[in-house]
Amino acid sequence: MLSAKSLFEEILDNDESFRLFCSIAANGESQGGWENARIAALVPQSERALAPKITRHGADEDKHGRIFNALLKKRGLEPVEVPAETDYTMLLERRGIGLAHEKLKADQPLNERDIITYLAHSRVTEQRAAEQMAMLLKYFGDHPDLGRAVRMISADEDNHLAYSHEELLRFAAAGHGRYIQRTLRECALAEIRVHRDVSLGVMARMGRLLGWPRPKAALLAAGIRAMYVYERLAGWRRMVTLRTPRRRDALGGPAAAAPEIA
């Protein structure tokens, strides 16, 4: 029976597919860490109180990258170069989602709308991250090798999502509601396309590494495309709603240390 759990078990049990999975995850998290660090450094004076939370967000992402690399090290594996078609953060930037790296590499302070754009990007992408980690938590939360890492990363992603909700609601109350909703919608529609393309790219690579028969590979690709159709029609709306999170000030303290995995 083909299920999400059996699919991930197959990927995690094979050294080469596990190596690719962790390399892709570590690359994305490390990129997110760099982006957040640059945004924290360029926050406008009017939003300096937000800088420590953005720094904490970046520190969490860096920590996640180290965790995935530690999981590789524990199995005696080295990271591999991330294929371009599986580079989620790069593909989002190419679609104009979030703040351009050219802007982040400059030393010019950001403005208020830049911060809103960053928060909208975070709200959409952290929704995806929180959902994916919730799935891994369900299946592998008690796994002897992966469980502790999955639990920590899942909790962090939930915090990031709560933080983006809370800060966007603050900006909405200050009169930026229309810009926020427009930006969220643009981000969500672009993200679901990128997620589809990256998922197809990852599954194609995994299929070659694991020797999947054509019917299995075709079924998985069809499932990815079907999910995109659902998200394009209605599912994207879950990424643009804003609600007061249960946990307030989720990034108000220092980042938790990474567990000793290796």
Number of C-alpha atoms within 10 A of each C-alpha: 5 9 8 12 14 12 12 16 14 14 20 17 10 12 15 15 21 22 23 24 21 23 22 22 19 24 24 21 24 20 17 22 23 17 23 25 21 20 23 24 18 21 21 19 13 9 13 13 11 17 19 17 22 25 23 22 26 25 23 28 27 23 22 26 23 19 26 25 22 21 20 22 15 13 12 11 15 15 18 14 10 17 14 11 16 22 19 19 18 16 20 20 13 11 14 12 22 22 17 14 13 7 15 19 12 11 10 12 16 20 14 16 13 17 23 22 20 19 25 30 23 22 27 27 22 22 21 18 19 20 14 14 22 20 16 19 22 13 17 21 20 13 12 8 14 18 15 19 22 24 18 20 22 22 14 24 24 20 21 27 22 24 27 25 23 23 19 24 18 14 18 17 10 9 11 16 15 10 16 21 17 12 20 27 19 17 26 26 19 19 24 22 19 22 19 19 19 19 19 21 18 19 17 17 17 20 18 12 15 14 10 14 10 10 9 12 18 13 12 19 18 13 13 17 17 13 15 20 15 11 19 16 11 10 15 21 14 12 22 22 13 17 11 14 16 9 12 13 14 18 22 13 10 13 17 12 10 16 13 10 17 14
